[in-house]
Amino acid sequence: MNISSLIASFGGPLFICAAIVSIFVSFGVYRDAQRLKQNNPVSVKILSPGIWALVCLFGSIPALALYWAAHHSSWSK
């Protein structure tokens, strides 16, 4: 079995799993940003909750790390 057939056989399921993870990540970020905005409207930094959700939908885990660093890490305090 060569590498191209391996990629072809696992590429589809990996893409679907990555897409599902991105959807859940973006939904969770949206809910968290909405909660932060309701508690303190100034606390959602840089972008609105909807824009953060879109960034996380297309950026997945690295975008989630950026959101976390901007809103929940000790650096943001």
Backbone hydrogen bonds in HBPLUS format (Angstrom, degrees):
<---DONOR---> <-ACCEPTOR-->    atom                        ^
c    i                          cat <-CA-CA->   ^        H-A-AA   ^      H-
h    n   atom  resd res      DA  || num        DHA   H-A  angle D-A-AA Bond
n    s   type  num  typ     dist DA aas  dist angle  dist       angle   num
A0006-LEU N   A0002-ASN O   3.21 MM   4  6.48 148.4  2.32 145.2 154.5     1
A0007-ILE N   A0003-ILE O   2.92 MM   4  6.16 158.8  1.97 151.7 156.6     2
A0008-ALA N   A0004-SER O   2.99 MM   4  6.11 155.3  2.06 139.2 146.5     3
A0009-SER N   A0005-SER O   2.98 MM   4  6.09 147.5  2.08 138.5 146.3     4
A0010-PHE N   A0006-LEU O   3.02 MM   4  6.18 150.9  2.11 148.3 155.4     5
A0011-GLY N   A0007-ILE O   2.69 MM   4  5.23 135.0  1.89 144.3 153.3     6
A0014-LEU N   A0010-PHE O   3.11 MM   4  6.12 157.8  2.16 149.1 156.0     7
A0015-PHE N   A0011-GLY O   2.95 MM   4  6.04 155.3  2.01 147.1 153.8     8
A0016-ILE N   A0012-GLY O   3.00 MM   4  6.28 159.6  2.04 154.7 160.2     9
A0017-CYS N   A0013-PRO O   2.95 MM   4  6.15 161.7  1.98 148.5 153.3    10
A0018-ALA N   A0014-LEU O   2.91 MM   4  6.09 158.9  1.96 148.1 154.1    11
A0019-ALA N   A0015-PHE O   2.91 MM   4  6.10 152.0  1.99 146.1 154.0    12
A0020-ILE N   A0016-ILE O   2.96 MM   4  6.21 156.4  2.02 148.9 154.9    13
A0021-VAL N   A0017-CYS O   2.97 MM   4  6.20 162.0  2.00 150.5 155.2    14
A0022-SER N   A0018-ALA O   2.97 MM   4  6.13 158.1  2.01 145.0 151.1    15
A0023-ILE N   A0019-ALA O   3.00 MM   4  6.24 152.0  2.08 145.6 152.8    16
A0024-PHE N   A0020-ILE O   3.05 MM   4  6.33 164.9  2.07 153.8 157.0    17
A0025-VAL N   A0021-VAL O   2.87 MM   4  6.03 160.1  1.91 152.8 159.0    18
A0026-SER N   A0022-SER O   2.92 MM   4  6.03 164.5  1.95 147.0 151.2    19
A0027-PHE N   A0023-ILE O   2.98 MM   4  6.14 156.2  2.04 147.1 153.9    20
A0028-GLY N   A0024-PHE O   2.94 MM   4  6.11 162.1  1.98 148.6 153.4    21
A0029-VAL N   A0025-VAL O   2.91 MM   4  6.12 159.2  1.96 152.6 158.5    22
A0030-TYR N   A0026-SER O   2.96 MM   4  6.07 157.3  2.01 143.8 150.2    23
A0031-ARG N   A0027-PHE O   3.02 MM   4  6.29 163.7  2.05 150.4 154.2    24
A0032-ASP N   A0028-GLY O   2.95 MM   4  6.12 160.4  1.99 147.6 153.3    25
A0033-ALA N   A0029-VAL O   2.83 MM   4  5.95 163.6  1.86 152.5 157.1    26
A0034-GLN N   A0030-TYR O   2.90 MM   4  6.07 153.9  1.97 148.5 155.8    27
A0035-ARG N   A0031-ARG O   2.99 MM   4  6.20 156.6  2.05 144.4 150.7    28
A0036-LEU N   A0032-ASP O   2.91 MM   4  6.19 160.8  1.95 151.6 156.8    29
A0037-LYS N   A0033-ALA O   2.90 MM   4  6.03 153.4  1.97 142.6 150.2    30
A0038-GLN N   A0034-GLN O   2.91 MM   4  6.16 150.5  2.00 148.5 156.0    31
A0039-ASN N   A0035-ARG O   3.07 MM   4  6.29 158.8  2.12 150.1 155.3    32
A0040-ASN N   A0036-LEU O   2.95 MM   4  6.02 159.2  1.99 149.4 155.2    33
A0043-SER N   A0040-ASN O   2.84 MM   3  5.39 157.5  1.89 122.8 130.3    34
A0047-LEU N   A0045-LYS O   2.71 MM   2  5.82 137.7  1.89 113.4  99.0    35
A0052-TRP N   A0048-SER O   2.95 MM   4  6.23 161.1  1.99 158.7 164.7    36
A0053-ALA N   A0049-PRO O   2.98 MM   4  6.19 152.2  2.06 144.1 151.5    37
A0054-LEU N   A0050-GLY O   3.05 MM   4  6.38 153.3  2.12 143.4 150.0    38
A0055-VAL N   A0051-ILE O   2.89 MM   4  6.14 161.0  1.93 153.4 158.7    39
A0056-CYS N   A0052-TRP O   2.93 MM   4  6.14 158.2  1.98 148.1 154.0    40
A0057-LEU N   A0053-ALA O   2.84 MM   4  6.03 137.7  2.02 140.1 152.5    41
A0058-PHE N   A0054-LEU O   3.14 MM   4  6.40 156.9  2.19 150.4 153.8    42
A0059-GLY N   A0055-VAL O   2.71 MM   4  5.65 137.7  1.88 142.2 156.1    43
A0060-SER N   A0056-CYS O   2.82 MM   4  4.82 139.2  1.99 123.2 128.4    44
A0064-LEU N   A0060-SER O   2.97 MM   4  6.23 149.9  2.06 149.8 159.5    45
A0065-ALA N   A0061-ILE O   2.95 MM   4  6.21 153.9  2.01 150.9 157.3    46
A0066-LEU N   A0062-PRO O   3.07 MM   4  6.35 150.4  2.16 141.6 149.2    47
A0067-TYR N   A0063-ALA O   2.91 MM   4  6.18 159.2  1.95 150.2 155.5    48
A0068-TRP N   A0064-LEU O   2.86 MM   4  6.07 164.2  1.89 152.6 157.0    49
A0069-ALA N   A0065-ALA O   2.93 MM   4  6.07 159.3  1.97 145.3 151.2    50
A0070-ALA N   A0066-LEU O   2.99 MM   4  6.17 149.3  2.09 144.8 153.0    51
A0071-HIS N   A0067-TYR O   2.97 MM   4  6.12 139.7  2.14 147.8 158.4    52
A0072-HIS N   A0068-TRP O   2.74 MM   4  5.10 160.1  1.78 142.4 148.7    53
A0073-SER N   A0068-TRP O   3.09 MM   5  6.21 130.7  2.34 155.2 153.8    54
A0076-SER N   A0073-SER O   3.19 MM   3  5.62 145.6  2.32 106.2 114.4    55
A0077-LYS N   A0074-SER O   3.41 MM   3  5.44 156.4  2.47  99.3 106.0    56
